[in-house]
Amino acid sequence: MSKLSQIIAENELSSLLTKNYMGLELEEHRLLKDGRISRYPYPAEFLSRRHNPYLKTDFADNMLEISGTPTLGTDANLANLEMLQQLVTDHLQADEIIWPLSIAPAFSKDDLDFAGSFNTRFWMAEYHDYLQQKYGTAREIFTGVHVNYSINQTLVQSLWDFGFNEDFATLADFKNALNFKLAQSFVLWRWLFTYFFGASPIAGNLPSNLPRDLRFPVRSLRSSSYGYANQKGEEITYDSFEEQLAQLKERIDQHQFFSMHEFYGPVRLKGRGDSLADLQKNGTERLEFRSFDLDPFAPARVSPAALNFLELFLINALLQPLPEKPAEQLKLAVQRNEQIALQHPAEVFAWVKPLAAPLIKQLRATTAQLDLPDKYAKSLDLAEQRLENPKLTLSGQLLDHISPQGDLLEFGLTTALADRKRIAEYTETLAALKGKCSASLQSLIRQAVELGIKVRLDQRHLHLQLKEHEEIFPIHVTFDYQIGPREYLLSLFPEVLKINNDQQ
């Protein structure tokens, strides 16, 4: 038994292993119903993208970035995303849709030029122009899901107090070591996540770096070195925490990277602040997993099975030792991921099942040992089915929807229109909160999100917060809005408009 597992067992800490915060970020394109890029302005009701923690845009103005409140449990996280999806969809123009795939459809030259040049986030103009020139628009408009994951902080503190304070000089060093171990574990097995959840089999807009002999469909263009990745020769390794920070510092100091944000690795360590110095001083607060394609078959664009499998994998990775000579294994894992990502979705290499089966067995043992909820076992059942039949993977399912012309335009438009119709038929102000709070409180939450006021629901209260200003309401309170929920909120938080006027 490892020291970590021993401390957990001796101090009865195993219940904390599943009490980890997640936060989901989703990138999506606003398009027109014929697949062209939407040139409608960003909805004015959402106020400043610089200020709102939930609703922003990314590289292009039509490229939405929505971020759910970090919370416990996959169900609550998916509900947060679905709530934001409903809110955004309700503000679309009559001829707009939300594109459900990581790869946008083939744009005309005018549309592609518009995506690359029209960016009204003036505070990001220099970075936007840098990315456009270095990577090209076709690569910068890939979309996906980022999963933020924070190890339970009570567990981290307890592990430190009960023994790891003997092995590390500071708590920050321990946090970094613990989280970097999980990052390394994910990179070692990224190829398996790409196999299960890769869903970008074609290229609508061809990146300039694609080799001429690359044959489509593939499993996940976005997960390959031709997708959401740094340029060849500028990759950052995961051999050790210290080495990764040194590489990042060198890239930034030598102006090869604009900033830390240009690190396109599959997982990033995030601290309280936004600097390498902060990461070293205060330690890692969360991990950001950036390898997930949009799932067009899931309403939230990421499935419960994917999140449950990831969480179980990370719980197990925390408890298990890394392989010997991890640097060699990490290099091999990168090669395997490239092979898997660029493989035809109906095919599977002979080495996949023999390598994956022992991991699945270990995950089942961990599930039984910790007496984890049934949802984790179900995610393993699906994983085993997909190992047996690659056509059950996301990219395998998409094969049947690729047109004779080699695109997913009809499938994407049909899926997007069905999503819009489903959301239009909701009878609740925020359907994801049905039964959790009163209708009038749902209206208040909806307006708070649009205004950029932070929202937190617990079992008894709604907490609304803007900087140091907090208002608390009983969860089942019923309001009779004489002036409307938005106006009511503005009367409570008059500083909202000043903040937004200062930060357009």
DARA-V669126 format. One record per pair of residues at least 24 apart in sequence whose C-alpha atoms are under 8 Angstrom apart, sorted by the first residue. I is the first residue (numbers start at 1). GAP is how many residues later the second one is. D is the distance in whole Angstrom. If there is no record, write none. Layout:
i: [I:I]
gap: [GAP:GAP]
d: [D:D]
This chain:
i: [2:2:2:4:4:5:7:7:7:8:13:14:16:16:16:17:17:17:17:18:18:19:19:19:19:20:20:20:20:20:20:21:21:21:21:21:21:21:21:22:22:22:22:22:22:22:22:22:22:23:23:23:23:23:23:23:23:23:24:24:24:24:24:24:24:24:24:24:25:25:25:25:25:25:25:25:26:26:26:26:26:26:26:26:26:27:27:27:27:27:27:27:27:28:28:28:28:28:28:28:28:28:28:29:29:29:29:29:29:29:30:30:30:30:30:30:30:31:31:31:31:31:32:32:32:33:33:33:33:33:34:35:35:35:36:36:36:37:37:37:37:38:38:40:43:43:45:45:46:46:46:46:47:47:47:47:47:48:48:48:49:49:50:50:50:51:51:51:51:52:52:52:52:52:53:53:53:54:54:55:55:55:59:59:59:59:59:60:60:60:60:60:60:61:61:61:61:62:63:69:69:70:74:74:74:75:78:78:78:79:79:80:81:82:82:82:83:83:83:83:85:86:86:86:87:87:89:89:90:97:97:97:97:98:99:99:99:100:100:100:100:100:100:100:101:101:101:101:101:101:101:101:102:102:102:102:102:102:102:102:103:103:103:103:103:103:103:103:104:104:104:104:104:105:105:105:105:105:105:106:106:106:107:107:112:112:113:115:121:127:130:136:136:137:138:138:138:138:139:139:139:140:142:142:142:143:143:144:144:144:144:144:145:145:145:145:145:145:145:146:146:146:146:146:147:147:147:148:148:148:148:149:149:149:149:150:150:150:151:171:172:172:172:172:172:173:173:174:175:175:175:176:176:176:176:176:177:178:179:179:179:179:180:180:180:181:181:181:182:182:182:183:183:183:183:183:184:184:184:185:185:186:186:187:187:187:187:187:187:188:188:188:188:189:190:190:190:191:191:191:191:191:191:191:192:192:192:194:194:194:194:194:194:194:194:195:195:195:195:196:196:196:196:197:197:197:197:197:197:197:198:198:198:198:198:198:198:199:199:199:199:199:199:200:200:201:201:201:202:202:202:204:216:217:217:217:218:218:218:218:218:219:219:219:219:219:219:219:219:220:220:220:220:221:221:222:223:223:223:223:223:223:224:224:224:224:225:228:229:229:230:230:230:230:235:236:236:238:238:239:239:239:245:249:265:266:266:267:295:296:299:305:305:305:305:306:308:308:308:309:309:309:312:312:312:313:316:316:345:345:345:345:345:345:346:346:346:346:347:348:352:353:353:360:436:437:437:438:438:438:438:439:440:440:440:440:441:441:441:441:441:443:444:444:444:447:447:447:448:448:451:452:466]
gap: [317:318:319:155:315:314:152:155:156:151:142:356:136:138:139:134:135:138:298:293:297:53:54:132:133:52:53:129:130:131:132:49:50:51:52:128:129:130:131:48:49:50:51:52:55:125:126:127:128:44:45:46:47:48:54:124:125:126:43:44:45:46:53:57:121:122:123:124:40:41:42:43:120:121:122:123:38:39:40:41:117:118:119:120:275:31:36:37:38:39:116:117:118:35:36:37:70:71:72:73:74:115:116:33:34:35:69:70:75:114:32:33:34:66:67:68:69:31:65:66:67:68:63:64:65:62:63:64:380:384:379:70:374:378:71:72:75:25:70:74:78:24:58:53:48:49:405:406:403:404:405:406:403:404:405:453:457:452:455:456:72:455:71:453:454:401:448:449:452:397:398:399:400:401:399:400:401:395:398:394:395:397:57:60:69:81:82:55:56:57:58:59:81:54:57:58:59:53:78:386:387:78:230:233:234:229:222:224:226:353:354:352:219:217:218:350:347:348:349:350:215:337:344:345:343:359:331:334:334:316:319:320:323:318:313:314:317:194:195:196:201:312:315:316:42:98:99:192:193:194:195:311:40:41:42:97:98:120:191:192:38:39:40:97:99:100:101:119:37:38:99:100:101:98:99:100:302:303:304:97:98:99:97:98:25:26:24:26:383:131:128:71:72:70:67:68:69:70:68:88:89:88:80:85:86:150:151:146:147:148:149:150:145:146:147:148:149:156:157:142:143:144:145:146:141:142:143:138:139:140:141:137:138:139:140:135:136:137:135:112:108:109:110:111:112:107:110:109:108:109:110:65:103:104:107:108:64:140:90:105:107:108:60:61:89:136:137:141:132:135:136:55:84:85:86:104:54:55:146:132:137:81:128:51:79:80:143:146:147:141:142:145:146:144:76:143:147:142:143:145:146:147:149:150:145:160:164:25:26:29:97:98:143:146:147:24:145:146:198:187:190:197:198:95:96:98:109:196:197:198:25:94:95:143:195:196:197:94:95:96:195:196:199:93:195:144:194:197:204:205:206:203:128:127:128:182:123:124:125:126:127:121:122:123:124:125:126:176:177:73:121:122:175:120:121:71:68:69:70:114:115:118:113:114:117:118:113:36:35:36:32:33:34:35:30:27:29:89:92:87:88:91:31:27:25:24:25:24:99:119:120:70:73:74:77:73:67:68:71:67:70:71:51:55:64:50:47:50:45:46:48:50:51:54:44:45:50:53:43:42:35:34:35:24:39:38:39:37:38:39:40:39:37:38:39:40:34:35:36:37:38:42:41:42:45:38:39:42:38:41:45:44:27]
d: [8:8:8:7:7:6:7:7:8:8:7:7:7:8:6:8:7:8:6:8:7:6:8:8:6:6:8:7:6:5:5:6:5:5:7:6:5:7:7:5:6:6:7:8:7:7:5:5:6:7:6:6:4:6:7:6:5:7:6:5:8:7:7:7:7:6:5:6:7:6:4:6:6:5:7:8:8:6:5:6:8:6:5:7:8:8:7:6:5:7:5:5:6:6:5:7:7:6:7:8:8:6:7:6:4:6:6:5:8:8:5:6:7:7:6:5:6:7:6:5:6:6:6:4:6:6:6:6:7:8:8:7:7:7:6:8:7:7:7:6:8:6:7:8:7:8:6:8:8:5:6:8:7:6:8:6:8:5:6:5:8:7:8:6:7:7:8:7:7:8:8:7:4:7:6:8:7:7:7:8:8:8:8:7:6:7:7:5:7:8:7:6:7:7:7:5:7:8:8:8:8:8:6:6:7:7:6:8:8:5:8:7:6:7:5:6:6:7:5:8:7:6:7:8:8:7:7:7:7:8:6:7:7:6:6:7:6:7:7:5:7:6:7:6:8:8:7:8:5:7:6:7:6:5:6:7:6:8:6:5:8:6:7:6:7:6:6:8:7:7:8:6:7:8:5:7:8:7:6:8:4:5:7:7:7:8:8:8:8:7:8:7:7:8:6:6:5:8:6:6:7:8:7:8:7:7:7:8:8:6:5:5:7:7:5:6:6:8:7:6:6:5:7:7:6:5:7:6:6:4:6:5:5:6:8:6:4:6:7:7:7:6:5:4:7:7:6:8:5:6:8:7:8:8:5:5:7:8:7:7:8:7:8:6:7:8:7:8:6:6:6:8:6:8:8:8:6:8:8:6:7:8:8:8:7:8:7:7:8:7:6:5:8:7:8:7:6:7:8:6:4:8:6:8:8:8:7:8:7:7:8:8:7:7:6:7:6:7:7:7:7:5:7:7:7:8:7:7:6:7:7:7:6:7:8:6:6:6:7:7:5:5:7:7:7:8:6:8:7:7:8:7:7:6:7:8:7:5:5:5:6:7:5:6:6:6:5:6:8:8:5:7:7:6:7:7:6:8:8:8:8:6:7:5:5:7:7:7:5:7:8:7:6:8:8:8:7:8:7:7:5:7:7:8:7:5:5:8:7:7:8:8:8:5:8:7:7:6:6:7:6:7:7:8:7:7:7:6:7:7:8:6:5:7:5:5:6:8:6:7:8:6:8:8:8:5:5:7:5:7:6:8:8:6:6:8:7:7:7:7:7:6:5:7:8:7:6:8:8:7:7:8:8]
